[in-house]
Amino acid sequence: MPKTLAKKSYEPGAKGTLEGVRVLDLSRLVAGNMLTQVLGDFGAEVIKVEPPAGDTLGEHNRELLAGLGVDDAEYSKLLAAGVACEGSPAKEEEE
C-alpha cells in the first residue's frame, strides 16, 4: 500500500522549518546571497552584514546592465520593481 504524504500548511502565518534559527550573512557573491535567501524562506532570521558603501554585488549588477544598454533611469525602475539590487551609491574619485 503506497504511503501518502502529510499535507503541509501554506498559510502566511505558518512557521518554517528553521523558525528560531538566526543566520549571520557575511557573504559577498551570488552563491552566499542565494543560500541565505533559501534559509530565510525556510523561516530563519537572516542578518546581512555589508560594508558601509553597500553590497558589492549591486555595483556589479549596475555595470552588467550598463553593458546591456540600460541607463540610470531604467536602472532606477528596475530597483523600484525589485529586479536589481542597489550597490554602493558613489565611488571616491581617484586623484
Biopython code that builds the backbone (N, CA, C, O; Angstrom):
import numpy as np
from Bio.PDB.StructureBuilder import StructureBuilder

atoms = [
    (1, "MET", "N", (0.851, -1.183, 0.000)),
    (1, "MET", "CA", (0.000, 0.000, 0.000)),
    (1, "MET", "C", (0.892, 1.239, 0.000)),
    (1, "MET", "O", (1.747, 1.369, 0.876)),
    (2, "PRO", "N", (0.715, 2.172, -0.977)),
    (2, "PRO", "CA", (1.563, 3.376, -1.030)),
    (2, "PRO", "C", (1.288, 4.310, 0.146)),
    (2, "PRO", "O", (0.157, 4.453, 0.609)),
    (3, "LYS", "N", (2.348, 4.925, 0.600)),
    (3, "LYS", "CA", (2.223, 5.893, 1.685)),
    (3, "LYS", "C", (1.762, 7.227, 1.110)),
    (3, "LYS", "O", (2.131, 7.591, -0.006)),
    (4, "THR", "N", (0.960, 7.946, 1.872)),
    (4, "THR", "CA", (0.554, 9.277, 1.451)),
    (4, "THR", "C", (1.299, 10.301, 2.298)),
    (4, "THR", "O", (1.503, 10.109, 3.497)),
    (5, "LEU", "N", (1.695, 11.377, 1.659)),
    (5, "LEU", "CA", (2.404, 12.436, 2.359)),
    (5, "LEU", "C", (1.419, 13.277, 3.161)),
    (5, "LEU", "O", (0.286, 13.510, 2.742)),
    (6, "ALA", "N", (1.879, 13.723, 4.318)),
    (6, "ALA", "CA", (1.050, 14.599, 5.136)),
    (6, "ALA", "C", (0.923, 15.945, 4.449)),
    (6, "ALA", "O", (1.880, 16.439, 3.852)),
    (7, "LYS", "N", (-0.255, 16.536, 4.535)),
    (7, "LYS", "CA", (-0.456, 17.855, 3.929)),
    (7, "LYS", "C", (0.252, 18.905, 4.763)),
    (7, "LYS", "O", (0.207, 18.878, 5.993)),
    (8, "LYS", "N", (0.907, 19.831, 4.075)),
    (8, "LYS", "CA", (1.605, 20.937, 4.736)),
    (8, "LYS", "C", (0.714, 22.164, 4.714)),
    (8, "LYS", "O", (-0.105, 22.340, 3.812)),
    (9, "SER", "N", (0.886, 23.007, 5.714)),
    (9, "SER", "CA", (0.153, 24.262, 5.779)),
    (9, "SER", "C", (0.953, 25.338, 5.053)),
    (9, "SER", "O", (2.116, 25.584, 5.372)),
    (10, "TYR", "N", (0.329, 25.963, 4.095)),
    (10, "TYR", "CA", (0.992, 27.044, 3.356)),
    (10, "TYR", "C", (0.365, 28.387, 3.703)),
    (10, "TYR", "O", (0.347, 29.302, 2.879)),
    (11, "GLU", "N", (-0.134, 28.500, 4.889)),
    (11, "GLU", "CA", (-0.724, 29.747, 5.367)),
    (11, "GLU", "C", (0.383, 30.767, 5.600)),
    (11, "GLU", "O", (1.494, 30.386, 5.969)),
    (12, "PRO", "N", (0.108, 32.053, 5.392)),
    (12, "PRO", "CA", (1.129, 33.087, 5.606)),
    (12, "PRO", "C", (1.738, 33.077, 7.008)),
    (12, "PRO", "O", (2.914, 33.408, 7.163)),
    (13, "GLY", "N", (0.979, 32.712, 8.013)),
    (13, "GLY", "CA", (1.481, 32.703, 9.386)),
    (13, "GLY", "C", (2.135, 31.391, 9.804)),
    (13, "GLY", "O", (2.561, 31.254, 10.951)),
    (14, "ALA", "N", (2.221, 30.422, 8.887)),
    (14, "ALA", "CA", (2.792, 29.118, 9.237)),
    (14, "ALA", "C", (4.275, 29.244, 9.556)),
    (14, "ALA", "O", (4.985, 30.028, 8.927)),
    (15, "LYS", "N", (4.740, 28.474, 10.531)),
    (15, "LYS", "CA", (6.159, 28.509, 10.902)),
    (15, "LYS", "C", (6.980, 27.697, 9.906)),
    (15, "LYS", "O", (6.537, 26.666, 9.399)),
    (16, "GLY", "N", (8.198, 28.196, 9.638)),
    (16, "GLY", "CA", (9.101, 27.484, 8.749)),
    (16, "GLY", "C", (9.931, 26.472, 9.523)),
    (16, "GLY", "O", (9.981, 26.502, 10.753)),
    (17, "THR", "N", (10.570, 25.593, 8.805)),
    (17, "THR", "CA", (11.404, 24.560, 9.407)),
    (17, "THR", "C", (12.527, 25.152, 10.247)),
    (17, "THR", "O", (12.895, 24.582, 11.274)),
    (18, "LEU", "N", (13.080, 26.295, 9.823)),
    (18, "LEU", "CA", (14.203, 26.914, 10.533)),
    (18, "LEU", "C", (13.757, 28.047, 11.456)),
    (18, "LEU", "O", (14.567, 28.895, 11.828)),
    (19, "GLU", "N", (12.493, 28.067, 11.821)),
    (19, "GLU", "CA", (11.972, 29.089, 12.744)),
    (19, "GLU", "C", (12.802, 29.082, 14.029)),
    (19, "GLU", "O", (13.011, 28.027, 14.628)),
    (20, "GLY", "N", (13.272, 30.249, 14.448)),
    (20, "GLY", "CA", (14.076, 30.355, 15.671)),
    (20, "GLY", "C", (15.578, 30.285, 15.432)),
    (20, "GLY", "O", (16.357, 30.483, 16.364)),
    (21, "VAL", "N", (15.996, 30.008, 14.200)),
    (21, "VAL", "CA", (17.423, 29.952, 13.863)),
    (21, "VAL", "C", (17.842, 31.323, 13.342)),
    (21, "VAL", "O", (17.155, 31.909, 12.505)),
    (22, "ARG", "N", (18.957, 31.829, 13.831)),
    (22, "ARG", "CA", (19.475, 33.127, 13.388)),
    (22, "ARG", "C", (20.734, 32.883, 12.562)),
    (22, "ARG", "O", (21.623, 32.145, 12.985)),
    (23, "VAL", "N", (20.812, 33.509, 11.374)),
    (23, "VAL", "CA", (21.933, 33.336, 10.455)),
    (23, "VAL", "C", (22.609, 34.687, 10.258)),
    (23, "VAL", "O", (21.943, 35.678, 9.959)),
    (24, "LEU", "N", (23.912, 34.728, 10.423)),
    (24, "LEU", "CA", (24.695, 35.933, 10.169)),
    (24, "LEU", "C", (25.297, 35.793, 8.772)),
    (24, "LEU", "O", (26.155, 34.942, 8.542)),
    (25, "ASP", "N", (24.845, 36.626, 7.850)),
    (25, "ASP", "CA", (25.267, 36.540, 6.447)),
    (25, "ASP", "C", (26.402, 37.521, 6.183)),
    (25, "ASP", "O", (26.192, 38.734, 6.169)),
    (26, "LEU", "N", (27.607, 36.990, 5.974)),
    (26, "LEU", "CA", (28.784, 37.798, 5.646)),
    (26, "LEU", "C", (29.190, 37.616, 4.188)),
    (26, "LEU", "O", (30.275, 38.035, 3.784)),
    (27, "SER", "N", (28.315, 36.988, 3.397)),
    (27, "SER", "CA", (28.647, 36.674, 2.008)),
    (27, "SER", "C", (28.692, 37.930, 1.150)),
    (27, "SER", "O", (28.100, 38.956, 1.487)),
    (28, "ARG", "N", (29.420, 37.827, 0.014)),
    (28, "ARG", "CA", (29.558, 38.951, -0.904)),
    (28, "ARG", "C", (29.128, 38.598, -2.312)),
    (28, "ARG", "O", (28.898, 39.498, -3.120)),
    (29, "LEU", "N", (29.014, 37.335, -2.630)),
    (29, "LEU", "CA", (28.741, 36.933, -4.007)),
    (29, "LEU", "C", (27.412, 36.191, -4.110)),
    (29, "LEU", "O", (26.746, 35.950, -3.103)),
    (30, "VAL", "N", (27.044, 35.842, -5.297)),
    (30, "VAL", "CA", (25.726, 35.281, -5.585)),
    (30, "VAL", "C", (25.424, 34.017, -4.784)),
    (30, "VAL", "O", (24.333, 33.897, -4.226)),
    (31, "ALA", "N", (26.348, 33.083, -4.712)),
    (31, "ALA", "CA", (26.075, 31.808, -4.044)),
    (31, "ALA", "C", (25.684, 32.017, -2.581)),
    (31, "ALA", "O", (24.716, 31.421, -2.108)),
    (32, "GLY", "N", (26.422, 32.851, -1.873)),
    (32, "GLY", "CA", (26.109, 33.107, -0.470)),
    (32, "GLY", "C", (24.781, 33.820, -0.306)),
    (32, "GLY", "O", (24.002, 33.490, 0.588)),
    (33, "ASN", "N", (24.517, 34.800, -1.170)),
    (33, "ASN", "CA", (23.248, 35.520, -1.105)),
    (33, "ASN", "C", (22.070, 34.597, -1.387)),
    (33, "ASN", "O", (21.031, 34.700, -0.734)),
    (34, "MET", "N", (22.220, 33.706, -2.343)),
    (34, "MET", "CA", (21.143, 32.773, -2.671)),
    (34, "MET", "C", (20.901, 31.795, -1.522)),
    (34, "MET", "O", (19.757, 31.479, -1.194)),
    (35, "LEU", "N", (21.982, 31.323, -0.918)),
    (35, "LEU", "CA", (21.844, 30.382, 0.193)),
    (35, "LEU", "C", (21.099, 31.023, 1.356)),
    (35, "LEU", "O", (20.178, 30.421, 1.907)),
    (36, "THR", "N", (21.486, 32.230, 1.734)),
    (36, "THR", "CA", (20.815, 32.864, 2.867)),
    (36, "THR", "C", (19.368, 33.220, 2.525)),
    (36, "THR", "O", (18.525, 33.269, 3.421)),
    (37, "GLN", "N", (19.063, 33.469, 1.251)),
    (37, "GLN", "CA", (17.674, 33.693, 0.868)),
    (37, "GLN", "C", (16.855, 32.421, 1.097)),
    (37, "GLN", "O", (15.732, 32.483, 1.597)),
    (38, "VAL", "N", (17.420, 31.272, 0.729)),
    (38, "VAL", "CA", (16.726, 29.999, 0.933)),
    (38, "VAL", "C", (16.538, 29.731, 2.427)),
    (38, "VAL", "O", (15.470, 29.288, 2.850)),
    (39, "LEU", "N", (17.576, 30.000, 3.224)),
    (39, "LEU", "CA", (17.452, 29.812, 4.671)),
    (39, "LEU", "C", (16.346, 30.699, 5.232)),
    (39, "LEU", "O", (15.577, 30.266, 6.090)),
    (40, "GLY", "N", (16.264, 31.931, 4.752)),
    (40, "GLY", "CA", (15.193, 32.831, 5.162)),
    (40, "GLY", "C", (13.827, 32.327, 4.721)),
    (40, "GLY", "O", (12.849, 32.446, 5.458)),
    (41, "ASP", "N", (13.760, 31.768, 3.523)),
    (41, "ASP", "CA", (12.498, 31.203, 3.031)),
    (41, "ASP", "C", (12.013, 30.071, 3.925)),
    (41, "ASP", "O", (10.809, 29.846, 4.049)),
    (42, "PHE", "N", (12.947, 29.359, 4.550)),
    (42, "PHE", "CA", (12.597, 28.266, 5.452)),
    (42, "PHE", "C", (12.373, 28.742, 6.884)),
    (42, "PHE", "O", (12.210, 27.928, 7.792)),
    (43, "GLY", "N", (12.365, 30.065, 7.086)),
    (43, "GLY", "CA", (11.991, 30.599, 8.389)),
    (43, "GLY", "C", (13.116, 31.136, 9.239)),
    (43, "GLY", "O", (12.853, 31.656, 10.323)),
    (44, "ALA", "N", (14.365, 31.035, 8.801)),
    (44, "ALA", "CA", (15.485, 31.549, 9.593)),
    (44, "ALA", "C", (15.482, 33.066, 9.577)),
    (44, "ALA", "O", (15.057, 33.688, 8.603)),
    (45, "GLU", "N", (15.960, 33.659, 10.667)),
    (45, "GLU", "CA", (16.151, 35.104, 10.713)),
    (45, "GLU", "C", (17.540, 35.377, 10.149)),
    (45, "GLU", "O", (18.538, 34.928, 10.712)),
    (46, "VAL", "N", (17.612, 36.107, 9.047)),
    (46, "VAL", "CA", (18.886, 36.368, 8.375)),
    (46, "VAL", "C", (19.312, 37.802, 8.648)),
    (46, "VAL", "O", (18.556, 38.744, 8.411)),
    (47, "ILE", "N", (20.535, 37.956, 9.150)),
    (47, "ILE", "CA", (21.111, 39.275, 9.388)),
    (47, "ILE", "C", (22.231, 39.464, 8.389)),
    (47, "ILE", "O", (23.268, 38.807, 8.479)),
    (48, "LYS", "N", (22.024, 40.367, 7.430)),
    (48, "LYS", "CA", (23.006, 40.621, 6.366)),
    (48, "LYS", "C", (23.960, 41.723, 6.812)),
    (48, "LYS", "O", (23.522, 42.808, 7.194)),
    (49, "VAL", "N", (25.258, 41.449, 6.765)),
    (49, "VAL", "CA", (26.287, 42.424, 7.122)),
    (49, "VAL", "C", (26.977, 42.857, 5.827)),
    (49, "VAL", "O", (27.506, 42.029, 5.085)),
    (50, "GLU", "N", (26.962, 44.168, 5.568)),
    (50, "GLU", "CA", (27.558, 44.706, 4.351)),
    (50, "GLU", "C", (28.578, 45.778, 4.701)),
    (50, "GLU", "O", (28.524, 46.355, 5.787)),
    (51, "PRO", "N", (29.510, 46.049, 3.787)),
    (51, "PRO", "CA", (30.435, 47.163, 4.011)),
    (51, "PRO", "C", (29.659, 48.481, 3.995)),
    (51, "PRO", "O", (28.562, 48.536, 3.437)),
    (52, "PRO", "N", (30.201, 49.540, 4.591)),
    (52, "PRO", "CA", (29.492, 50.822, 4.638)),
    (52, "PRO", "C", (29.061, 51.349, 3.268)),
    (52, "PRO", "O", (28.051, 52.046, 3.168)),
    (53, "ALA", "N", (29.803, 51.029, 2.224)),
    (53, "ALA", "CA", (29.472, 51.513, 0.882)),
    (53, "ALA", "C", (28.318, 50.739, 0.252)),
    (53, "ALA", "O", (27.807, 51.156, -0.788)),
    (54, "GLY", "N", (27.894, 49.634, 0.844)),
    (54, "GLY", "CA", (26.804, 48.838, 0.296)),
    (54, "GLY", "C", (27.292, 47.509, -0.245)),
    (54, "GLY", "O", (28.490, 47.227, -0.269)),
    (55, "ASP", "N", (26.351, 46.711, -0.673)),
    (55, "ASP", "CA", (26.643, 45.376, -1.192)),
    (55, "ASP", "C", (27.403, 45.487, -2.518)),
    (55, "ASP", "O", (26.958, 46.186, -3.428)),
    (56, "THR", "N", (28.529, 44.813, -2.630)),
    (56, "THR", "CA", (29.351, 44.887, -3.843)),
    (56, "THR", "C", (28.659, 44.249, -5.045)),
    (56, "THR", "O", (28.992, 44.579, -6.183)),
    (57, "LEU", "N", (27.718, 43.357, -4.826)),
    (57, "LEU", "CA", (27.011, 42.710, -5.919)),
    (57, "LEU", "C", (26.142, 43.712, -6.679)),
    (57, "LEU", "O", (25.969, 43.584, -7.891)),
    (58, "GLY", "N", (25.599, 44.699, -5.983)),
    (58, "GLY", "CA", (24.765, 45.712, -6.632)),
    (58, "GLY", "C", (25.529, 46.511, -7.674)),
    (58, "GLY", "O", (25.000, 46.803, -8.746)),
    (59, "GLU", "N", (26.771, 46.865, -7.367)),
    (59, "GLU", "CA", (27.593, 47.606, -8.330)),
    (59, "GLU", "C", (27.883, 46.739, -9.551)),
    (59, "GLU", "O", (27.917, 47.235, -10.677)),
    (60, "HIS", "N", (28.090, 45.458, -9.327)),
    (60, "HIS", "CA", (28.308, 44.531, -10.444)),
    (60, "HIS", "C", (27.060, 44.503, -11.334)),
    (60, "HIS", "O", (27.172, 44.520, -12.560)),
    (61, "ASN", "N", (25.869, 44.459, -10.716)),
    (61, "ASN", "CA", (24.629, 44.457, -11.496)),
    (61, "ASN", "C", (24.508, 45.719, -12.342)),
    (61, "ASN", "O", (24.113, 45.660, -13.506)),
    (62, "ARG", "N", (24.852, 46.866, -11.745)),
    (62, "ARG", "CA", (24.759, 48.139, -12.477)),
    (62, "ARG", "C", (25.691, 48.121, -13.694)),
    (62, "ARG", "O", (25.303, 48.554, -14.778)),
    (63, "GLU", "N", (26.918, 47.620, -13.516)),
    (63, "GLU", "CA", (27.871, 47.553, -14.629)),
    (63, "GLU", "C", (27.382, 46.583, -15.701)),
    (63, "GLU", "O", (27.517, 46.852, -16.895)),
    (64, "LEU", "N", (26.817, 45.462, -15.277)),
    (64, "LEU", "CA", (26.294, 44.479, -16.221)),
    (64, "LEU", "C", (25.146, 45.071, -17.035)),
    (64, "LEU", "O", (25.100, 44.925, -18.257)),
    (65, "LEU", "N", (24.217, 45.741, -16.345)),
    (65, "LEU", "CA", (23.086, 46.342, -17.046)),
    (65, "LEU", "C", (23.532, 47.473, -17.968)),
    (65, "LEU", "O", (22.977, 47.643, -19.054)),
    (66, "ALA", "N", (24.530, 48.246, -17.543)),
    (66, "ALA", "CA", (25.044, 49.318, -18.404)),
    (66, "ALA", "C", (25.615, 48.722, -19.686)),
    (66, "ALA", "O", (25.459, 49.300, -20.762)),
    (67, "GLY", "N", (26.270, 47.576, -19.579)),
    (67, "GLY", "CA", (26.798, 46.898, -20.757)),
    (67, "GLY", "C", (25.703, 46.420, -21.696)),
    (67, "GLY", "O", (25.940, 46.217, -22.887)),
    (68, "LEU", "N", (24.500, 46.240, -21.153)),
    (68, "LEU", "CA", (23.355, 45.829, -21.972)),
    (68, "LEU", "C", (22.552, 47.019, -22.488)),
    (68, "LEU", "O", (21.520, 46.852, -23.137)),
    (69, "GLY", "N", (23.046, 48.233, -22.187)),
    (69, "GLY", "CA", (22.381, 49.431, -22.679)),
    (69, "GLY", "C", (21.304, 49.979, -21.764)),
    (69, "GLY", "O", (20.510, 50.819, -22.189)),
    (70, "VAL", "N", (21.254, 49.520, -20.504)),
    (70, "VAL", "CA", (20.262, 50.026, -19.548)),
    (70, "VAL", "C", (20.834, 51.276, -18.893)),
    (70, "VAL", "O", (21.881, 51.216, -18.248)),
    (71, "ASP", "N", (20.146, 52.421, -19.058)),
    (71, "ASP", "CA", (20.634, 53.672, -18.484)),
    (71, "ASP", "C", (20.189, 53.813, -17.024)),
    (71, "ASP", "O", (19.469, 52.959, -16.507)),
    (72, "ASP", "N", (20.621, 54.893, -16.361)),
    (72, "ASP", "CA", (20.319, 55.086, -14.935)),
    (72, "ASP", "C", (18.819, 55.192, -14.660)),
    (72, "ASP", "O", (18.349, 54.708, -13.630)),
    (73, "ALA", "N", (18.064, 55.814, -15.562)),
    (73, "ALA", "CA", (16.615, 55.942, -15.354)),
    (73, "ALA", "C", (15.957, 54.561, -15.366)),
    (73, "ALA", "O", (15.115, 54.256, -14.521)),
    (74, "GLU", "N", (16.348, 53.739, -16.327)),
    (74, "GLU", "CA", (15.803, 52.386, -16.400)),
    (74, "GLU", "C", (16.258, 51.560, -15.201)),
    (74, "GLU", "O", (15.493, 50.754, -14.670)),
    (75, "TYR", "N", (17.513, 51.763, -14.774)),
    (75, "TYR", "CA", (18.038, 51.049, -13.615)),
    (75, "TYR", "C", (17.221, 51.391, -12.371)),
    (75, "TYR", "O", (16.941, 50.510, -11.557)),
    (76, "SER", "N", (16.839, 52.654, -12.214)),
    (76, "SER", "CA", (16.024, 53.077, -11.076)),
    (76, "SER", "C", (14.668, 52.385, -11.096)),
    (76, "SER", "O", (14.146, 52.005, -10.048)),
    (77, "LYS", "N", (14.100, 52.222, -12.280)),
    (77, "LYS", "CA", (12.825, 51.499, -12.399)),
    (77, "LYS", "C", (12.993, 50.044, -12.009)),
    (77, "LYS", "O", (12.124, 49.473, -11.351)),
    (78, "LEU", "N", (14.107, 49.437, -12.410)),
    (78, "LEU", "CA", (14.376, 48.047, -12.045)),
    (78, "LEU", "C", (14.552, 47.907, -10.533)),
    (78, "LEU", "O", (14.091, 46.931, -9.941)),
    (79, "LEU", "N", (15.220, 48.884, -9.906)),
    (79, "LEU", "CA", (15.381, 48.877, -8.449)),
    (79, "LEU", "C", (14.024, 48.935, -7.766)),
    (79, "LEU", "O", (13.759, 48.179, -6.831)),
    (80, "ALA", "N", (13.165, 49.836, -8.235)),
    (80, "ALA", "CA", (11.847, 50.003, -7.634)),
    (80, "ALA", "C", (11.006, 48.743, -7.785)),
    (80, "ALA", "O", (10.193, 48.424, -6.917)),
    (81, "ALA", "N", (11.206, 48.027, -8.890)),
    (81, "ALA", "CA", (10.460, 46.794, -9.132)),
    (81, "ALA", "C", (11.067, 45.594, -8.412)),
    (81, "ALA", "O", (10.483, 44.511, -8.409)),
    (82, "GLY", "N", (12.236, 45.785, -7.803)),
    (82, "GLY", "CA", (12.886, 44.682, -7.098)),
    (82, "GLY", "C", (13.648, 43.746, -8.009)),
    (82, "GLY", "O", (14.014, 42.647, -7.593)),
    (83, "VAL", "N", (13.897, 44.156, -9.251)),
    (83, "VAL", "CA", (14.609, 43.315, -10.212)),
    (83, "VAL", "C", (16.116, 43.441, -10.034)),
    (83, "VAL", "O", (16.843, 42.465, -10.214)),
    (84, "ALA", "N", (16.591, 44.629, -9.683)),
    (84, "ALA", "CA", (18.023, 44.867, -9.480)),
    (84, "ALA", "C", (18.257, 45.199, -8.012)),
    (84, "ALA", "O", (17.325, 45.590, -7.308)),
    (85, "CYS", "N", (19.492, 45.048, -7.547)),
    (85, "CYS", "CA", (19.804, 45.429, -6.170)),
    (85, "CYS", "C", (20.767, 46.607, -6.186)),
    (85, "CYS", "O", (21.605, 46.733, -7.078)),
    (86, "GLU", "N", (20.633, 47.461, -5.189)),
    (86, "GLU", "CA", (21.438, 48.684, -5.111)),
    (86, "GLU", "C", (22.840, 48.347, -4.633)),
    (86, "GLU", "O", (23.012, 47.533, -3.725)),
    (87, "GLY", "N", (23.818, 48.954, -5.226)),
    (87, "GLY", "CA", (25.202, 48.787, -4.803)),
    (87, "GLY", "C", (25.682, 50.023, -4.091)),
    (87, "GLY", "O", (24.885, 50.770, -3.522)),
    (88, "SER", "N", (26.964, 50.244, -4.118)),
    (88, "SER", "CA", (27.496, 51.428, -3.460)),
    (88, "SER", "C", (27.013, 52.670, -4.185)),
    (88, "SER", "O", (27.070, 52.721, -5.414)),
    (89, "PRO", "N", (26.535, 53.680, -3.455)),
    (89, "PRO", "CA", (25.964, 54.856, -4.085)),
    (89, "PRO", "C", (26.951, 55.686, -4.876)),
    (89, "PRO", "O", (26.583, 56.276, -5.892)),
    (90, "ALA", "N", (28.171, 55.743, -4.443)),
    (90, "ALA", "CA", (29.168, 56.538, -5.172)),
    (90, "ALA", "C", (30.557, 56.023, -4.830)),
    (90, "ALA", "O", (30.829, 55.610, -3.702)),
    (91, "LYS", "N", (31.411, 56.058, -5.811)),
    (91, "LYS", "CA", (32.808, 55.661, -5.579)),
    (91, "LYS", "C", (33.637, 56.941, -5.453)),
    (91, "LYS", "O", (33.368, 57.942, -6.117)),
    (92, "GLU", "N", (34.636, 56.883, -4.596)),
    (92, "GLU", "CA", (35.512, 58.039, -4.480)),
    (92, "GLU", "C", (36.323, 58.188, -5.750)),
    (92, "GLU", "O", (36.817, 57.205, -6.301)),
    (93, "GLU", "N", (36.457, 59.403, -6.206)),
    (93, "GLU", "CA", (37.224, 59.640, -7.417)),
    (93, "GLU", "C", (38.697, 59.537, -7.126)),
    (93, "GLU", "O", (39.182, 59.999, -6.093)),
    (94, "GLU", "N", (39.407, 58.918, -8.060)),
    (94, "GLU", "CA", (40.846, 58.786, -7.906)),
    (94, "GLU", "C", (41.507, 60.097, -8.307)),
    (94, "GLU", "O", (41.094, 60.746, -9.268)),
    (95, "GLU", "N", (42.504, 60.464, -7.585)),
    (95, "GLU", "CA", (43.207, 61.722, -7.902)),
    (95, "GLU", "C", (44.451, 61.442, -8.700)),
    (95, "GLU", "O", (45.175, 62.369, -9.061)),
]
sb = StructureBuilder()
sb.init_structure("model")
sb.init_model(0)
sb.init_chain("A")
sb.init_seg("    ")
for serial, (resi, resn, name, xyz) in enumerate(atoms, 1):
    if name == "N":
        sb.init_residue(resn, " ", resi, " ")
    sb.init_atom(name, np.array(xyz, "f"), 0.0, 1.0, " ", f" {name:<3s}", serial, name[0])
structure = sb.get_structure()
